[in-house]
Amino acid sequence: LHVRLHLDAPDAALPLILSDRAGMMVSPRALSSDGLDLRGVGAGPFRHVEFLLGNRSVYERFEDYWAPQDAGVQRLQLVLTPDTTTRLNAVRSGQVDGTTISTLQIDQARRYGLKVQTGVGLEVLHMQLNRARSEFGDERVRQALNHAIDRTAIVRALSFGYGEPSAQHFPSGYMAHDNDTGADYYRYDPQRARALLAAAGLPDGFSFELIVPNIPNYMPLFEVLQYQFAEVGITARPWVLEGAQISERFYGASEGDAALVTWGGRPDPSQTIDLLFTPGSLPNPGAHSTPQVMRLARLARQETDAAARPAKLQAAAAEITHQALDLVLYLPSSTFALRPAVEGMQVWASGNKPEFRGVRIRR
């Protein structure tokens, strides 16, 4: 019942890393047999009983789980329905008990008498820069990009005000959020943006290639950014790609100067800091960093004193923001529409990983 890990250095991120996919406990017998990709065999409050590719995955309560209260329902069925309108109608009609919806559907869901839960987690919508390409190696250019965008207007216009406009990666109240830097470190200031570009030797601006996902809600966002950049002399040229192509071209081959993408967050903040802003990881195209960011990232990762670690994480997050190593747009809200009888559902800290611990149906 015990595992001993021998490490080369202290790693304070390891407990939360092991709470995620890297720490999933899987049956050794199942690992050596065929079909594990179709029928999960692990350890949890639910037993996996059925999987239909592109359709649904079904689970039943595991009565011998050590914390039986975690499985609040006898049967859990996850149904794949890509269209948001179809999903919302399925909840309204009682075909399913709940779904994720876009913030644009919140008012409609409430008119239907559904329960709506929404909140900001660790997900980040950003224009990720390949800092080894275009003009992005210059800190002043990166700061100009940050001053050129109106984050509050973007959230109001495209997300109906749901979400947290922010220039840093971690939400307010979270242990890695630096209060001194704040969310509004780069105020919308086109004049300041133009001055920074001139100081960087680009008084007439510059152009760059921006990868845009072939997903409907990304194109209006691109058009807003394109307009706001043009106001300070920056031209963003779109390169529309499918999601899988973005991974291959932007991250794998380091093609494209920037990409309009979502970062799903990670259980431990050091993972976000290390993966996005230190060399040697796939999510950091161009492998660019700075000596100070690498030093602060290492100190935050190795600080095992729980009381002292938040200050180390905040110092790293602040340096990343001050150096403008990224262009964070805002922290999106994750939103559920639920039948009134559903209880115990919480907004996930990381929007793309469901947590059904303690969820139940009131009879």
N, C-alpha and C positions, 0 to 999 in steps of 0.2 A: 504493500500500500504506500510505499515511499519511493521517490525517484531522487537521486543525487546527481546534480549537474556540476561539472567541473568547467569553469570559465577562465578565459585568459585575463579578464578584467571584470570589475563589478558592472552589473547591467540592471539598473533600476527599472527598465522598461519590460524586463522579461516576464514578470507575473501577469501583466495585462496582455502582453503578446500571446502568452499561453492560454489566456481566456478566450482567444479568438481562434481562427481556423488552425493555426499552427499547433495549438494544444488540444485539438479534438482527439478523444480517445476512441480508437477503432478496434474492433475484434481482430486479434492476430489471425484467427482461422479465416475470417472473411478477407483479410488482406491477401491471403495466398490462394483465394478462389476467384472464379469469374463472377461478374455481375455486381460488384460493389458499386459501380457507377450507376446502377439501376435500382439497387436496394441497399440503403445505408444500414450498417450494423455497428452501432456505437454505444454510447452511454448517455442517457438523458431521460427526461420525464415522459417522452413519447417514443413509441416504436414505429419505425418506418414500414409501412405495409404495402404501398403501391406507388408506382411512378410511371407516368405516361409522358414521353418526351413532347414538349410543346403544348401540354394539356393540363396536367395536374400532378400533385404529389400529396399522398394521404398518410396520415399518422394516427395511431391509437395510443391511448394512455398506457404507460408501462407501470403496472401496479406495484412492482418491487423497487421502484425508484426511491432513493434514500429520503427525498423531500416530497412526499406525495401531494402536498398542497400546491406545488408548482404546476401540476397538470390540472387545470381547472375545468377542462372539458374532456369528454370521453373520446371524441374524434375530432381531428383537425385536418381540414382539407384546404390546400393552397391551389388556387386555380389561376392559370395564366390567361389573362385577357389584356392585350396590349392597348386597346382603345379606351381612353378615359371616360368617354360618354357612356359606352357600353357597361363599364364597371360601375359607374354611379347608378345607372338604371337597374343593374342587377341587385344592388343594395336596396334601392327604393322598393323594388318588387318583392324583396324577401328571398331571392334566389341565393344570395350570399349574405353574410352578417356584417361584412366590412370590407373596405378597400382603401387604397391610397388614391388621393385625388390631387389635382393641381390647385393652387391657391385661387385661380380664376373660377373654380367651381364651388368655393366655400359658401357663398350666399345661396346658391341654388340648392346645395345639400341641406342647408338649414331650413329653407322653404319647404323641403320635402319632409321635415320633421326628424331629420337624422341628427345624430350626435356628431359634432365636429371637434377633433382634437388636433391642434397645430402647435408647433414650436420649433425653435432653432436648435440644431444639434451640432455635429462636427463636420457636416458637409460644407464645402466651399465652392462657390462658382467663381472662376477666375479666368483671366486671359494669361495663360502660362507662357512665359518667355523662354526661348532658347537663348540664353545669355551669351552663347558663343557665336551667334549669328546677328545679321543686320547691324544696327547701331546699339544693341542692347548690352554690350560690354561696358558702356559708359553709365555710371551711376546717375549722372545728371539727366541723361535721356530717359532712364527708367523712372526717375522722379517726375519728369515732365509728363510722361504718360499717365502717371497717377494723378497729377494735378489737373489733367485735361478732362477727366470724367466726373460726372455728377452722379454719385452712387445713390443718393437719396431719390433723385428724380427717376433713376432706373428702377428702383424698387417700387416706387409709387405707380409708375406707368405700366410696368410689365408684370408686377407681382401683386398689384392692388395693395401695396403697403405691407405685405407679409414678408418677413425676412429682416435681417439685420445688416444695414449698410456698414461696411467695415473695410479698413485697409489692412487689418491683420487677420491671421488665419484662425484664431481661436475666439469663441464667443465670450461676451462679457459674463463674469461669474465663474468661468472655467479656470482651472488651476494654472494654465499656461497663458492666459490672457494678461497682457501687461497694461495695467490701469494708467500708468504715466503716459504711455504712448497713445492709448485710447483708440477708439474706432475711427475717429475723424482726423487722423494724423495728416493725411493729404486732403486738404479742403479743395473743393472745386474752385480752381483759380486759373483760368485760361491765360491771363497775363503772366503769372508766375511760370506757367508751362512754356510760354514762348521765350521768356527770359532764360530759362534753363537750357532750352534748345540752342539759343544764340551763344550761351557760354560754352556749350559743347561743340561749337563750330558749325551749327546747323540752323542758321537764321532763316533759311527758306524751308525748313522742315526736312522730312525724308519719307520714304515709303517702305512698307514691309508687307510680307505675305502672311495672312492670318487664316489658319485652318478653322473651318466652321463645320460642326456636325450636321449631317443631313437629317435633322430633327426639326419639326415645325417651330417649336418655341425658341430655337436658337437664332433663326434668321432675323426676327424683330430686334433681338438683343444686338446682333452684329450691326444692323442698320443704325441703331442709336449710337453705338461706339464709333462707327465709321463717321457719322455726322460730327460727334464731339471731337474726335481726333482732327477732322478736317478744319475745325474752327481754329486750331493752333498750327496748321500747316502740315499735319501728318496724314499720309494716305495709307489706309488699310485695304489691301487687295484680298478679296475672299478666295479661299480654296476649299470647296465643299467636298467633304469625304464622309463615308460611312464610319460607324464607330470602330469596327475592326481595322479599317484602313488607318485610322488615326493612331492606334497602337503601333501598327507596323511602320508607318511612315514617320510620324513625329517622334515617337519614343524609340523605336527600333533603329531607324535609319537616320535620325536627327535631321529630317527634311522639314521645311516650313520654318518660318521665323518665330511663330507663336501659334497657340491653339486655344480656342474658346472651349473650355472643358470644365467638368466638375470633378473635384477631389472628394472622395467619399468619407474622408476622415479615417482615423485609426484608433484602436483602443487606448494606446499610450501616445501622448503628444510627441515624445522623442521620435517615434516612427515617422510622423509627418515632417518634423524638422530634418531628420537624417535623409529620408527618401527624396524629398524635394530640393534640398539645399546643400547636400554634401556630395562629393564625387563618388562614382562607382555604383550608382543605382539607376535602374531603368527609368523611373519617373523624373530624372533630372537630365533631360537631353542637353548635350553639350558639356556635361559634367562640371559646370562652373560652380565655384564657391569662393569664399574669402577666408583668409587665415583666422580672422576673428570669429566668423560664424562657425567654422570647424572646431575651434577651441571651445566656444560656448556650448555647442552641441555635445561635445564629448563630456564636458563637466556636468551637463544636465543628465546625460545618460548614466554617468557613473555615481551620481549622488544618491545614496541609498537611505539617507535620513529623510523620512517622509515630511518632516517639518521644514527642512531646508530645501527640498527639491523644487517646490513651486517657484522660488526666487530664481533658481538657475534656469528653469524652463522659460520664465518670463524674460530673463536677460537675453536668451537666444531668440525668442520671438520678437523682442524689441529691435535687436540688431538686424534681423531679416527685414523688418518693416522699414527701418531707417535707411538701409541700403537699397530699398525698393527692389528686392530680388524677385518680386512677383507683382502681378497686378490683380489683387483681390477685388472683385466687384461687390459681392455681398454674400452673406451666409443664408442660404435658402431655408424656408420653413418646410418641414416634413408634415404632411397633413393626412389624417384619416377621416373618412365618413363611416359611421357605425350605426347599426340598428340600435334602438334605445335599450334593448336588453343586454347589450354587450358591456361588460364591466372589466376594469383592471387593465385595459389597453393603455400603453404609454408610448409617447413619441420616442422613436429609437434614437439613441445617441448618434449612431452612424446610420444615416437614412436608408442604406441599401441592405441592411442586415436585420431581418425580423426577429423580434423577441416576444414570445408568447407566454412567458413565465407568469402564472397567476391570472391569466385571462379566463373569464368564465361568462356563461350565459345565464342571466337571471330568469328563473322560471316562474 
